[in-house]
Structures are given as structure tokens and as C-alpha cells.
Amino acid sequence: MKIFMVDAMLGKLATWLRLTGHDAFYSTVMHDEDLLRIALEERRVLLTSDAILCRRAEEAGIEVMLVRGTVDEEVASVFLKYGIIPEADPAKSRCTKCNGVLTHITEDEKHQIHGLVPDQTYNHYSEFWFCKYCKSVFFQGGQWTNIEEYMRRIAELMKEMREASNLREQ
Ligand SMILES: [Zn+2]
């Protein structure tokens, strides 16, 4: 599975890559030199909307994709190119805040995250995912429905893009 380096302009793309279980390094404060160095050292695919950075990456021998369009088009085109299935799975997801690997917390273990979420949430849900790096706690709350809806929209868009490229090839 590819691992990624996402440039500072593409924060939403980084989130969607993490939600689908991909290692997506993302920083808003890092200089281009450092991005390129880390991408090279860790063999990350650089995703950028910056044509100049894209060229520099190519010259440095880094696998790179120039990502363009609306946020939806960015996500769909990257997913298409790298064969990513638009399904967010909490069991595979990485931390959307820091890219950390999440630990599954079952009902029996949930005392471990007591105090890290509001009591109401704590009592209502039986399964949680915990990021030990940034101490974030995730659960399949109301926002999960939105995540699934968005992934369906991306799946549709990917289908349209695939059809459009098939037409072009004919
Ligand atoms: Zn985290």
C-alpha cells in the first residue's frame, strides 16, 4: 500500500486518506525542502497542487501527483489513480488529527478513555478508537453518517471520471 505526503493546501484530502486507512503525512508549517526530504526518505507519494513543487519532486526522483480541481475532484482523482476504495472503516482508519495508528477500545476496556469524551458520549457508545499520540477519541457518532454519505458521493464521481476517461480513449 502506498504511503503519502500531502501538501499544506490539501488538508481535506489528507483527512480522507486517513479515514480510508492510509498513512498520510500532512503539515501546514513545514518547508518544501523538508517535505521533499521526508517524502524521499520515507518513499512517500507526494500529492500537491503546486506545479513548481511537483516539478522539484520529479527531479528529486519522488513519485508525485499534481492534484487539481474541487476538493471532491481532488479526492476522487487520487482514489482513482491509487486504487483506493471509497469506504471509511473505523477499524482501519488512522487518526484524522495526527495520522497516528488508532487503538480499538471495546466495551470492556472503555474505562480507559473515561474523562476524554463527554459523559453522555461515554455512556451511549460501546466501541471507541483511541489515538495514543494526540489522545483523540473517535466513535461512530452522527458525523459517521456524513462520512459514509461523502464516500458514496466520491464513489459516484470516480465512476463518472472513469467513464469520461474511457470515452476519451475510444
Ligand atoms: Zn492522533
Backbone and ligand atoms as CSV (ligand in chain L), in Angstrom:
chain,resi,resn,atom,element,x,y,z
A,1,MET,N,N,0.843,-1.198,0.000
A,1,MET,CA,C,0.000,0.000,0.000
A,1,MET,C,C,0.881,1.252,0.000
A,2,LYS,N,N,0.522,2.203,-0.839
A,2,LYS,CA,C,1.283,3.452,-0.910
A,2,LYS,C,C,1.118,4.251,0.383
A,3,ILE,N,N,2.162,4.970,0.741
A,3,ILE,CA,C,2.016,5.948,1.817
A,3,ILE,C,C,2.222,7.332,1.201
A,4,PHE,N,N,1.621,8.335,1.813
A,4,PHE,CA,C,1.515,9.627,1.154
A,4,PHE,C,C,2.098,10.776,1.979
A,5,MET,N,N,2.434,11.816,1.233
A,5,MET,CA,C,2.824,13.110,1.793
A,5,MET,C,C,1.889,14.116,1.128
A,6,VAL,N,N,1.107,14.813,1.929
A,6,VAL,CA,C,0.089,15.696,1.368
A,6,VAL,C,C,0.497,17.143,1.623
A,7,ASP,N,N,0.506,17.965,0.585
A,7,ASP,CA,C,0.975,19.343,0.793
A,7,ASP,C,C,-0.064,20.158,1.575
A,8,ALA,N,N,0.386,21.291,2.123
A,8,ALA,CA,C,-0.416,22.079,3.075
A,8,ALA,C,C,-1.747,22.569,2.506
A,9,MET,N,N,-1.855,22.634,1.168
A,9,MET,CA,C,-3.087,23.127,0.542
A,9,MET,C,C,-4.186,22.062,0.512
A,10,LEU,N,N,-3.830,20.830,0.791
A,10,LEU,CA,C,-4.761,19.712,0.544
A,10,LEU,C,C,-5.170,18.993,1.838
A,11,GLY,N,N,-5.507,19.784,2.855
A,11,GLY,CA,C,-5.812,19.213,4.168
A,11,GLY,C,C,-6.984,18.236,4.158
A,12,LYS,N,N,-8.035,18.563,3.391
A,12,LYS,CA,C,-9.199,17.668,3.377
A,12,LYS,C,C,-8.834,16.320,2.749
A,13,LEU,N,N,-8.021,16.387,1.722
A,13,LEU,CA,C,-7.566,15.152,1.077
A,13,LEU,C,C,-6.818,14.277,2.091
A,14,ALA,N,N,-5.980,14.905,2.916
A,14,ALA,CA,C,-5.244,14.144,3.947
A,14,ALA,C,C,-6.232,13.446,4.880
A,15,THR,N,N,-7.268,14.156,5.278
A,15,THR,CA,C,-8.274,13.562,6.173
A,15,THR,C,C,-8.934,12.348,5.533
A,16,TRP,N,N,-9.299,12.463,4.260
A,16,TRP,CA,C,-9.989,11.342,3.599
A,16,TRP,C,C,-9.058,10.160,3.379
A,17,LEU,N,N,-7.810,10.424,3.142
A,17,LEU,CA,C,-6.845,9.323,3.037
A,17,LEU,C,C,-6.716,8.608,4.380
A,18,ARG,N,N,-6.664,9.364,5.454
A,18,ARG,CA,C,-6.540,8.750,6.789
A,18,ARG,C,C,-7.784,7.943,7.135
A,19,LEU,N,N,-8.948,8.483,6.807
A,19,LEU,CA,C,-10.199,7.775,7.114
A,19,LEU,C,C,-10.322,6.459,6.350
A,20,THR,N,N,-9.673,6.369,5.197
A,20,THR,CA,C,-9.701,5.116,4.446
A,20,THR,C,C,-8.463,4.252,4.762
A,21,GLY,N,N,-7.784,4.592,5.836
A,21,GLY,CA,C,-6.734,3.719,6.351
A,21,GLY,C,C,-5.337,3.970,5.814
A,22,HIS,N,N,-5.129,5.122,5.192
A,22,HIS,CA,C,-3.811,5.386,4.600
A,22,HIS,C,C,-2.955,6.291,5.470
A,23,ASP,N,N,-1.671,5.988,5.440
A,23,ASP,CA,C,-0.685,6.797,6.126
A,23,ASP,C,C,-0.475,8.054,5.280
A,24,ALA,N,N,-0.966,9.183,5.789
A,24,ALA,CA,C,-0.878,10.445,5.039
A,24,ALA,C,C,-0.223,11.508,5.916
A,25,PHE,N,N,1.039,11.745,5.649
A,25,PHE,CA,C,1.771,12.787,6.377
A,25,PHE,C,C,1.263,14.140,5.896
A,26,TYR,N,N,0.970,15.027,6.841
A,26,TYR,CA,C,0.446,16.344,6.464
A,26,TYR,C,C,0.903,17.366,7.482
A,27,SER,N,N,1.471,18.444,6.999
A,27,SER,CA,C,1.877,19.511,7.909
A,27,SER,C,C,1.626,20.849,7.241
A,28,THR,N,N,1.120,21.801,8.008
A,28,THR,CA,C,0.875,23.129,7.437
A,28,THR,C,C,2.064,24.053,7.683
A,29,VAL,N,N,3.032,23.598,8.445
A,29,VAL,CA,C,4.125,24.502,8.822
A,29,VAL,C,C,5.477,24.113,8.212
A,30,MET,N,N,5.508,23.012,7.489
A,30,MET,CA,C,6.788,22.510,7.009
A,30,MET,C,C,7.203,23.175,5.693
A,31,HIS,N,N,8.492,23.429,5.572
A,31,HIS,CA,C,9.006,24.000,4.326
A,31,HIS,C,C,9.083,22.931,3.241
A,32,ASP,N,N,9.016,23.395,1.988
A,32,ASP,CA,C,9.062,22.470,0.851
A,32,ASP,C,C,10.285,21.550,0.904
A,33,GLU,N,N,11.435,22.104,1.309
A,33,GLU,CA,C,12.667,21.303,1.358
A,33,GLU,C,C,12.473,20.094,2.276
A,34,ASP,N,N,11.828,20.356,3.426
A,34,ASP,CA,C,11.635,19.276,4.396
A,34,ASP,C,C,10.610,18.264,3.882
A,35,LEU,N,N,9.554,18.772,3.234
A,35,LEU,CA,C,8.554,17.864,2.648
A,35,LEU,C,C,9.229,16.922,1.660
A,36,LEU,N,N,10.056,17.493,0.801
A,36,LEU,CA,C,10.724,16.695,-0.234
A,36,LEU,C,C,11.687,15.695,0.402
A,37,ARG,N,N,12.415,16.124,1.415
A,37,ARG,CA,C,13.384,15.241,2.076
A,37,ARG,C,C,12.660,14.050,2.721
A,38,ILE,N,N,11.569,14.341,3.443
A,38,ILE,CA,C,10.839,13.261,4.128
A,38,ILE,C,C,10.184,12.328,3.102
A,39,ALA,N,N,9.615,12.914,2.038
A,39,ALA,CA,C,8.982,12.082,1.006
A,39,ALA,C,C,10.006,11.115,0.410
A,40,LEU,N,N,11.204,11.635,0.179
A,40,LEU,CA,C,12.263,10.806,-0.407
A,40,LEU,C,C,12.716,9.730,0.580
A,41,GLU,N,N,12.986,10.140,1.806
A,41,GLU,CA,C,13.486,9.202,2.819
A,41,GLU,C,C,12.485,8.096,3.130
A,42,GLU,N,N,11.212,8.478,3.201
A,42,GLU,CA,C,10.198,7.503,3.625
A,42,GLU,C,C,9.444,6.917,2.427
A,43,ARG,N,N,9.899,7.242,1.231
A,43,ARG,CA,C,9.278,6.760,-0.007
A,43,ARG,C,C,7.782,7.047,-0.026
A,44,ARG,N,N,7.441,8.279,0.282
A,44,ARG,CA,C,6.042,8.687,0.239
A,44,ARG,C,C,5.711,9.262,-1.130
A,45,VAL,N,N,4.481,9.031,-1.566
A,45,VAL,CA,C,3.989,9.654,-2.796
A,45,VAL,C,C,3.558,11.070,-2.432
A,46,LEU,N,N,4.134,12.058,-3.108
A,46,LEU,CA,C,3.761,13.442,-2.816
A,46,LEU,C,C,2.510,13.816,-3.603
A,47,LEU,N,N,1.516,14.321,-2.896
A,47,LEU,CA,C,0.297,14.831,-3.531
A,47,LEU,C,C,0.316,16.336,-3.352
A,48,THR,N,N,0.355,17.055,-4.454
A,48,THR,CA,C,0.462,18.507,-4.352
A,48,THR,C,C,-0.348,19.202,-5.435
A,49,SER,N,N,-0.791,20.429,-5.134
A,49,SER,CA,C,-1.466,21.229,-6.152
A,49,SER,C,C,-0.532,22.313,-6.677
A,50,ASP,N,N,0.729,22.224,-6.271
A,50,ASP,CA,C,1.726,23.231,-6.620
A,50,ASP,C,C,2.625,22.685,-7.741
A,51,ALA,N,N,2.475,23.287,-8.935
A,51,ALA,CA,C,3.187,22.767,-10.111
A,51,ALA,C,C,4.707,22.840,-9.931
A,52,ILE,N,N,5.173,23.879,-9.243
A,52,ILE,CA,C,6.623,24.034,-9.061
A,52,ILE,C,C,7.160,22.955,-8.121
A,53,LEU,N,N,6.430,22.743,-7.022
A,53,LEU,CA,C,6.821,21.693,-6.076
A,53,LEU,C,C,6.779,20.325,-6.754
A,54,CYS,N,N,5.775,20.146,-7.611
A,54,CYS,CA,C,5.626,18.896,-8.351
A,54,CYS,C,C,6.869,18.638,-9.209
A,55,ARG,N,N,7.316,19.667,-9.924
A,55,ARG,CA,C,8.500,19.533,-10.774
A,55,ARG,C,C,9.734,19.222,-9.940
A,56,ARG,N,N,9.878,19.931,-8.811
A,56,ARG,CA,C,11.051,19.687,-7.945
A,56,ARG,C,C,11.057,18.249,-7.439
A,57,ALA,N,N,9.866,17.744,-7.107
A,57,ALA,CA,C,9.772,16.362,-6.615
A,57,ALA,C,C,10.183,15.380,-7.704
A,58,GLU,N,N,9.686,15.623,-8.923
A,58,GLU,CA,C,10.043,14.747,-10.046
A,58,GLU,C,C,11.552,14.721,-10.239
A,59,GLU,N,N,12.150,15.903,-10.180
A,59,GLU,CA,C,13.599,15.995,-10.377
A,59,GLU,C,C,14.365,15.267,-9.273
A,60,ALA,N,N,13.758,15.223,-8.078
A,60,ALA,CA,C,14.421,14.546,-6.952
A,60,ALA,C,C,14.136,13.043,-6.949
A,61,GLY,N,N,13.347,12.572,-7.933
A,61,GLY,CA,C,13.055,11.145,-8.015
A,61,GLY,C,C,11.942,10.685,-7.083
A,62,ILE,N,N,11.088,11.631,-6.696
A,62,ILE,CA,C,9.971,11.301,-5.800
A,62,ILE,C,C,8.728,11.047,-6.658
A,63,GLU,N,N,7.975,9.999,-6.314
A,63,GLU,CA,C,6.707,9.766,-7.006
A,63,GLU,C,C,5.743,10.879,-6.593
A,64,VAL,N,N,5.162,11.533,-7.578
A,64,VAL,CA,C,4.355,12.715,-7.274
A,64,VAL,C,C,3.125,12.759,-8.175
A,65,MET,N,N,2.037,13.306,-7.637
A,65,MET,CA,C,0.834,13.519,-8.444
A,65,MET,C,C,0.411,14.973,-8.264
A,66,LEU,N,N,0.207,15.647,-9.383
A,66,LEU,CA,C,-0.305,17.015,-9.353
A,66,LEU,C,C,-1.827,16.927,-9.242
A,67,VAL,N,N,-2.359,17.436,-8.130
A,67,VAL,CA,C,-3.779,17.273,-7.826
A,67,VAL,C,C,-4.494,18.594,-8.084
A,68,ARG,N,N,-5.520,18.524,-8.898
A,68,ARG,CA,C,-6.221,19.753,-9.272
A,68,ARG,C,C,-7.731,19.588,-9.136
A,69,GLY,N,N,-8.458,20.717,-9.099
A,69,GLY,CA,C,-9.923,20.695,-9.108
A,69,GLY,C,C,-10.524,21.045,-7.760
A,70,THR,N,N,-11.806,20.770,-7.626
A,70,THR,CA,C,-12.501,20.994,-6.360
A,70,THR,C,C,-12.019,19.938,-5.366
A,71,VAL,N,N,-12.379,20.101,-4.103
A,71,VAL,CA,C,-11.980,19.112,-3.100
A,71,VAL,C,C,-12.477,17.718,-3.512
A,72,ASP,N,N,-13.726,17.637,-3.956
A,72,ASP,CA,C,-14.278,16.331,-4.353
A,72,ASP,C,C,-13.472,15.729,-5.503
A,73,GLU,N,N,-13.120,16.573,-6.473
A,73,GLU,CA,C,-12.332,16.082,-7.609
A,73,GLU,C,C,-10.927,15.654,-7.179
A,74,GLU,N,N,-10.363,16.397,-6.233
A,74,GLU,CA,C,-9.044,16.016,-5.701
A,74,GLU,C,C,-9.114,14.610,-5.107
A,75,VAL,N,N,-10.106,14.426,-4.230
A,75,VAL,CA,C,-10.223,13.145,-3.532
A,75,VAL,C,C,-10.478,12.024,-4.549
A,76,ALA,N,N,-11.445,12.235,-5.450
A,76,ALA,CA,C,-11.815,11.193,-6.415
A,76,ALA,C,C,-10.645,10.849,-7.339
A,77,SER,N,N,-9.898,11.875,-7.790
A,77,SER,CA,C,-8.825,11.583,-8.743
A,77,SER,C,C,-7.675,10.828,-8.067
A,78,VAL,N,N,-7.378,11.171,-6.815
A,78,VAL,CA,C,-6.317,10.449,-6.093
A,78,VAL,C,C,-6.761,9.013,-5.813
A,79,PHE,N,N,-8.004,8.841,-5.384
A,79,PHE,CA,C,-8.518,7.498,-5.094
A,79,PHE,C,C,-8.488,6.637,-6.365
A,80,LEU,N,N,-8.884,7.241,-7.497
A,80,LEU,CA,C,-8.874,6.507,-8.771
A,80,LEU,C,C,-7.463,6.070,-9.121
A,81,LYS,N,N,-6.548,7.026,-9.073
A,81,LYS,CA,C,-5.192,6.731,-9.514
A,81,LYS,C,C,-4.521,5.655,-8.658
A,82,TYR,N,N,-4.770,5.679,-7.339
A,82,TYR,CA,C,-4.075,4.745,-6.460
A,82,TYR,C,C,-4.950,3.569,-6.018
A,83,GLY,N,N,-6.081,3.389,-6.714
A,83,GLY,CA,C,-6.909,2.221,-6.449
A,83,GLY,C,C,-7.470,2.183,-5.025
A,84,ILE,N,N,-7.793,3.344,-4.489
A,84,ILE,CA,C,-8.314,3.408,-3.117
A,84,ILE,C,C,-9.839,3.256,-3.146
A,85,ILE,N,N,-10.328,2.340,-2.351
A,85,ILE,CA,C,-11.772,2.114,-2.287
A,85,ILE,C,C,-12.393,3.170,-1.370
A,86,PRO,N,N,-13.420,3.887,-1.871
A,86,PRO,CA,C,-14.000,4.956,-1.053
A,86,PRO,C,C,-14.896,4.428,0.058
A,87,GLU,N,N,-14.285,3.766,1.013
A,87,GLU,CA,C,-15.017,3.254,2.169
A,87,GLU,C,C,-14.225,3.586,3.427
A,88,ALA,N,N,-14.850,4.373,4.281
A,88,ALA,CA,C,-14.203,4.698,5.552
A,88,ALA,C,C,-14.544,3.587,6.537
A,89,ASP,N,N,-13.514,3.031,7.158
A,89,ASP,CA,C,-13.720,1.932,8.088
A,89,ASP,C,C,-12.997,2.298,9.389
A,90,PRO,N,N,-13.757,2.454,10.473
A,90,PRO,CA,C,-13.095,2.881,11.716
A,90,PRO,C,C,-12.026,1.894,12.173
A,91,ALA,N,N,-12.175,0.628,11.785
A,91,ALA,CA,C,-11.181,-0.367,12.200
A,91,ALA,C,C,-9.853,-0.179,11.477
A,92,LYS,N,N,-9.885,0.505,10.324
A,92,LYS,CA,C,-8.657,0.714,9.555
A,92,LYS,C,C,-8.171,2.157,9.615
A,93,SER,N,N,-9.077,3.050,9.950
A,93,SER,CA,C,-8.777,4.477,9.902
A,93,SER,C,C,-7.573,4.842,10.750
A,94,ARG,N,N,-6.851,5.837,10.291
A,94,ARG,CA,C,-5.808,6.431,11.132
A,94,ARG,C,C,-6.376,7.697,11.747
A,95,CYS,N,N,-5.677,8.227,12.734
A,95,CYS,CA,C,-6.158,9.434,13.411
A,95,CYS,C,C,-6.249,10.575,12.401
A,96,THR,N,N,-7.433,11.184,12.283
A,96,THR,CA,C,-7.613,12.264,11.313
A,96,THR,C,C,-6.870,13.519,11.754
A,97,LYS,N,N,-6.520,13.595,13.034
A,97,LYS,CA,C,-5.830,14.805,13.515
A,97,LYS,C,C,-4.317,14.707,13.348
A,98,CYS,N,N,-3.747,13.516,13.603
A,98,CYS,CA,C,-2.276,13.455,13.611
A,98,CYS,C,C,-1.697,12.298,12.796
A,99,ASN,N,N,-2.548,11.491,12.145
A,99,ASN,CA,C,-2.064,10.372,11.317
A,99,ASN,C,C,-1.624,9.172,12.157
A,100,GLY,N,N,-1.824,9.219,13.469
A,100,GLY,CA,C,-1.428,8.101,14.334
A,100,GLY,C,C,-2.286,6.863,14.075
A,101,VAL,N,N,-1.730,5.702,14.430
A,101,VAL,CA,C,-2.497,4.458,14.333
A,101,VAL,C,C,-3.448,4.406,15.526
A,102,LEU,N,N,-4.707,4.027,15.273
A,102,LEU,CA,C,-5.714,4.033,16.334
A,102,LEU,C,C,-5.786,2.690,17.044
A,103,THR,N,N,-6.073,2.743,18.329
A,103,THR,CA,C,-6.280,1.537,19.125
A,103,THR,C,C,-7.775,1.343,19.325
A,104,HIS,N,N,-8.240,0.134,19.063
A,104,HIS,CA,C,-9.654,-0.187,19.236
A,104,HIS,C,C,-9.947,-0.378,20.724
A,105,ILE,N,N,-10.974,0.258,21.211
A,105,ILE,CA,C,-11.363,0.148,22.622
A,105,ILE,C,C,-12.743,-0.515,22.676
A,106,THR,N,N,-12.784,-1.703,23.244
A,106,THR,CA,C,-14.064,-2.409,23.331
A,106,THR,C,C,-14.838,-1.951,24.563
A,107,GLU,N,N,-16.059,-2.431,24.658
A,107,GLU,CA,C,-16.924,-2.105,25.795
A,107,GLU,C,C,-16.210,-2.375,27.131
A,108,ASP,N,N,-15.556,-3.543,27.213
A,108,ASP,CA,C,-14.888,-3.926,28.464
A,108,ASP,C,C,-13.707,-3.023,28.815
A,109,GLU,N,N,-13.155,-2.383,27.794
A,109,GLU,CA,C,-11.947,-1.578,28.026
A,109,GLU,C,C,-12.246,-0.091,28.103
A,110,LYS,N,N,-13.516,0.247,27.964
A,110,LYS,CA,C,-13.787,1.665,27.733
A,110,LYS,C,C,-13.494,2.572,28.931
A,111,HIS,N,N,-13.311,1.974,30.107
A,111,HIS,CA,C,-12.895,2.800,31.253
A,111,HIS,C,C,-11.581,3.542,30.957
A,112,GLN,N,N,-10.801,2.971,30.017
A,112,GLN,CA,C,-9.513,3.603,29.672
A,112,GLN,C,C,-9.655,5.009,29.097
A,113,ILE,N,N,-10.794,5.258,28.467
A,113,ILE,CA,C,-10.963,6.584,27.848
A,113,ILE,C,C,-11.956,7.439,28.637
A,114,HIS,N,N,-12.313,6.987,29.833
A,114,HIS,CA,C,-13.235,7.755,30.662
A,114,HIS,C,C,-12.648,9.131,30.949
A,115,GLY,N,N,-13.462,10.167,30.764
A,115,GLY,CA,C,-12.963,11.519,31.001
A,115,GLY,C,C,-12.441,12.192,29.746
A,116,LEU,N,N,-12.189,11.405,28.710
A,116,LEU,CA,C,-11.676,12.001,27.459
A,116,LEU,C,C,-12.800,12.386,26.507
A,117,VAL,N,N,-14.000,11.888,26.774
A,117,VAL,CA,C,-15.181,12.287,25.984
A,117,VAL,C,C,-16.273,12.707,26.978
A,118,PRO,N,N,-17.256,13.491,26.521
A,118,PRO,CA,C,-18.344,13.868,27.424
A,118,PRO,C,C,-19.051,12.610,27.970
A,119,ASP,N,N,-19.555,12.679,29.204
A,119,ASP,CA,C,-20.204,11.528,29.847
A,119,ASP,C,C,-21.298,10.909,28.986
A,120,GLN,N,N,-22.078,11.772,28.344
A,120,GLN,CA,C,-23.191,11.290,27.520
A,120,GLN,C,C,-22.680,10.368,26.396
A,121,THR,N,N,-21.607,10.813,25.761
A,121,THR,CA,C,-20.986,10.026,24.688
A,121,THR,C,C,-20.427,8.730,25.254
A,122,TYR,N,N,-19.756,8.856,26.378
A,122,TYR,CA,C,-19.152,7.692,27.039
A,122,TYR,C,C,-20.208,6.630,27.340
A,123,ASN,N,N,-21.332,7.058,27.845
A,123,ASN,CA,C,-22.384,6.112,28.218
A,123,ASN,C,C,-23.108,5.534,27.005
A,124,HIS,N,N,-23.226,6.326,25.953
A,124,HIS,CA,C,-24.031,5.926,24.804
A,124,HIS,C,C,-23.338,4.899,23.899
A,125,TYR,N,N,-22.031,5.036,23.713
A,125,TYR,CA,C,-21.331,4.179,22.744
A,125,TYR,C,C,-20.561,3.062,23.453
A,126,SER,N,N,-20.441,1.930,22.765
A,126,SER,CA,C,-19.724,0.818,23.392
A,126,SER,C,C,-18.358,0.585,22.753
A,127,GLU,N,N,-18.146,1.182,21.589
A,127,GLU,CA,C,-16.876,0.994,20.892
A,127,GLU,C,C,-16.222,2.344,20.642
A,128,PHE,N,N,-14.944,2.417,20.871
A,128,PHE,CA,C,-14.217,3.657,20.616
A,128,PHE,C,C,-12.885,3.332,19.945
A,129,TRP,N,N,-12.288,4.344,19.371
A,129,TRP,CA,C,-10.935,4.235,18.822
A,129,TRP,C,C,-10.119,5.364,19.419
A,130,PHE,N,N,-8.954,5.007,19.910
A,130,PHE,CA,C,-8.158,5.959,20.673
A,130,PHE,C,C,-6.802,6.179,20.004
A,131,CYS,N,N,-6.414,7.455,19.901
A,131,CYS,CA,C,-5.084,7.782,19.382
A,131,CYS,C,C,-4.179,8.078,20.566
A,132,LYS,N,N,-3.186,7.216,20.769
A,132,LYS,CA,C,-2.317,7.418,21.927
A,132,LYS,C,C,-1.336,8.574,21.711
A,133,TYR,N,N,-1.182,9.006,20.460
A,133,TYR,CA,C,-0.239,10.088,20.168
A,133,TYR,C,C,-0.805,11.449,20.528
A,134,CYS,N,N,-2.059,11.720,20.104
A,134,CYS,CA,C,-2.639,13.039,20.399
A,134,CYS,C,C,-3.828,12.940,21.344
A,135,LYS,N,N,-4.102,11.719,21.864
A,135,LYS,CA,C,-5.153,11.485,22.872
A,135,LYS,C,C,-6.560,11.766,22.355
A,136,SER,N,N,-6.739,11.747,21.031
A,136,SER,CA,C,-8.093,11.923,20.491
A,136,SER,C,C,-8.865,10.614,20.604
A,137,VAL,N,N,-10.173,10.743,20.812
A,137,VAL,CA,C,-11.041,9.575,20.881
A,137,VAL,C,C,-12.069,9.688,19.758
A,138,PHE,N,N,-12.275,8.583,19.034
A,138,PHE,CA,C,-13.241,8.564,17.934
A,138,PHE,C,C,-14.305,7.514,18.207
A,139,PHE,N,N,-15.494,7.768,17.709
A,139,PHE,CA,C,-16.594,6.804,17.854
A,139,PHE,C,C,-17.518,7.020,16.660
A,140,GLN,N,N,-18.383,6.034,16.406
A,140,GLN,CA,C,-19.253,6.154,15.233
A,140,GLN,C,C,-20.505,6.940,15.584
A,141,GLY,N,N,-20.317,8.217,15.802
A,141,GLY,CA,C,-21.432,9.106,16.144
A,141,GLY,C,C,-22.127,9.620,14.894
A,142,GLY,N,N,-22.919,10.670,15.080
A,142,GLY,CA,C,-23.703,11.247,13.988
A,142,GLY,C,C,-22.866,11.622,12.780
A,143,GLN,N,N,-21.627,12.070,13.041
A,143,GLN,CA,C,-20.786,12.515,11.919
A,143,GLN,C,C,-20.405,11.347,11.017
A,144,TRP,N,N,-20.528,10.114,11.551
A,144,TRP,CA,C,-20.165,8.957,10.738
A,144,TRP,C,C,-21.093,8.806,9.537
A,145,THR,N,N,-22.365,9.135,9.709
A,145,THR,CA,C,-23.326,9.094,8.602
A,145,THR,C,C,-22.875,10.034,7.481
A,146,ASN,N,N,-22.400,11.212,7.875
A,146,ASN,CA,C,-21.913,12.169,6.869
A,146,ASN,C,C,-20.687,11.622,6.136
A,147,ILE,N,N,-19.838,10.949,6.871
A,147,ILE,CA,C,-18.634,10.360,6.270
A,147,ILE,C,C,-19.043,9.318,5.229
A,148,GLU,N,N,-19.999,8.463,5.589
A,148,GLU,CA,C,-20.445,7.431,4.649
A,148,GLU,C,C,-21.122,8.047,3.423
A,149,GLU,N,N,-21.917,9.101,3.645
A,149,GLU,CA,C,-22.552,9.789,2.517
A,149,GLU,C,C,-21.509,10.387,1.591
A,150,TYR,N,N,-20.486,10.998,2.176
A,150,TYR,CA,C,-19.457,11.622,1.362
A,150,TYR,C,C,-18.711,10.568,0.538
A,151,MET,N,N,-18.424,9.440,1.149
A,151,MET,CA,C,-17.728,8.373,0.421
A,151,MET,C,C,-18.576,7.859,-0.748
A,152,ARG,N,N,-19.898,7.820,-0.544
A,152,ARG,CA,C,-20.774,7.410,-1.662
A,152,ARG,C,C,-20.707,8.419,-2.806
A,153,ARG,N,N,-20.644,9.709,-2.423
A,153,ARG,CA,C,-20.552,10.752,-3.443
A,153,ARG,C,C,-19.234,10.618,-4.212
A,154,ILE,N,N,-18.161,10.349,-3.484
A,154,ILE,CA,C,-16.859,10.182,-4.135
A,154,ILE,C,C,-16.881,8.957,-5.059
A,155,ALA,N,N,-17.549,7.890,-4.623
A,155,ALA,CA,C,-17.657,6.680,-5.458
A,155,ALA,C,C,-18.366,7.021,-6.774
A,156,GLU,N,N,-19.432,7.820,-6.702
A,156,GLU,CA,C,-20.161,8.270,-7.896
A,156,GLU,C,C,-19.251,9.061,-8.828
A,157,LEU,N,N,-18.536,10.006,-8.222
A,157,LEU,CA,C,-17.652,10.881,-9.004
A,157,LEU,C,C,-16.540,10.058,-9.671
A,158,MET,N,N,-16.020,9.066,-8.946
A,158,MET,CA,C,-14.984,8.205,-9.512
A,158,MET,C,C,-15.536,7.458,-10.725
A,159,LYS,N,N,-16.795,7.023,-10.619
A,159,LYS,CA,C,-17.434,6.310,-11.721
A,159,LYS,C,C,-17.556,7.224,-12.947
A,160,GLU,N,N,-18.005,8.468,-12.691
A,160,GLU,CA,C,-18.115,9.443,-13.792
A,160,GLU,C,C,-16.755,9.704,-14.430
A,161,MET,N,N,-15.735,9.860,-13.599
A,161,MET,CA,C,-14.394,10.147,-14.135
A,161,MET,C,C,-13.879,8.968,-14.961
A,162,ARG,N,N,-14.148,7.745,-14.472
A,162,ARG,CA,C,-13.704,6.551,-15.185
A,162,ARG,C,C,-14.397,6.472,-16.537
A,163,GLU,N,N,-15.705,6.764,-16.536
A,163,GLU,CA,C,-16.462,6.720,-17.799
A,163,GLU,C,C,-15.946,7.782,-18.766
A,164,ALA,N,N,-15.683,8.983,-18.228
A,164,ALA,CA,C,-15.196,10.068,-19.083
A,164,ALA,C,C,-13.844,9.703,-19.699
A,165,SER,N,N,-12.975,9.064,-18.922
A,165,SER,CA,C,-11.655,8.725,-19.469
A,165,SER,C,C,-11.772,7.562,-20.453
A,166,ASN,N,N,-12.714,6.648,-20.233
A,166,ASN,CA,C,-12.962,5.584,-21.220
A,166,ASN,C,C,-13.416,6.164,-22.549
A,167,LEU,N,N,-14.307,7.177,-22.461
A,167,LEU,CA,C,-14.807,7.828,-23.680
A,167,LEU,C,C,-13.676,8.478,-24.449
A,168,ARG,N,N,-12.798,9.147,-23.715
A,168,ARG,CA,C,-11.663,9.823,-24.356
A,168,ARG,C,C,-10.765,8.825,-25.081
A,169,GLU,N,N,-10.656,7.634,-24.491
A,169,GLU,CA,C,-9.755,6.640,-25.075
A,169,GLU,C,C,-10.327,5.956,-26.320
A,170,GLN,N,N,-11.643,6.081,-26.499
A,170,GLN,CA,C,-12.273,5.376,-27.632
A,170,GLN,C,C,-12.038,6.101,-28.962
L,1,ZN,ZN,ZN,-3.902,11.482,16.839
